[in-house]
């Protein structure tokens, strides 16, 4: 049995459906089948000691941001505790989820240190050719668990009009060893931006909400962000990223990332 959580809602609606299950003896092939059966892109398997594994239809991921938001919401609903200790890919960290009424939870966690670099010419040329638009000069490769490309674009209209060649993008990201390509608009003065995450290499042509890539963007820009995603998929989502208390967001540093979640079944 699985619980479905809509992670990273916007104004109480939309969000990314994520399956959350208790850990049990299960072959990886069966784990890969869970997202499809749940009507989700990702599934999280949670052990009693806080160890979490994430799967898509293509296989296991080293981390999943909106999946972590979903796990934190489920754990708070079950236990009544707001603070939780999780272990993902050998890394132990704390996260929290606070009930805010109406069956909603405000969840956030520290996804870990982010590193960034400039892409080489072959990387950016391959990704741009597949995506069809973007600012070559502003592109960065950001690593949080796995590397992915952050690609700025002119505005929300151009972002909405993107029709990437997903077969070509999968070939390019496979060749570069990237998780995918996160295309974003430059944040406004209030830190509001929009983004789309294309990750066909992991079986997710487009992600409704991608929290870890938003954390990468916050670390790269050194800014607190509210990033809108999912509109092109008919499921509006918003991911938040902010500096940790007592510190600032810096390249190579960490952020708190999260969103609002609803445990629906």
ABEGO torsion letter per residue (X at the ends): XBBBBBBGBBGGBEEBBBBBBBBBBBBAAAAAAAAAAAGBABBBBBBAAGBBBBBBAAEBBABBAAAAAAAAAAAAAAAGBABBBBBBGGBBBBBBBBBAEGGBBBBBBBAEBBBBBBBBAAAAAAAAAAAGBEBAAABBBBBBGBBBBBBBBABAAAAAABBBBAAAAAAAAAAAGBAEBBBBBBBBAAGBBBBBBBBAAAGBABBABBAAAAAAAAAAAGBBBBBBBGAAAGBBBBBBBBBBBGBBBBBGBBBBBEEBBBBAX
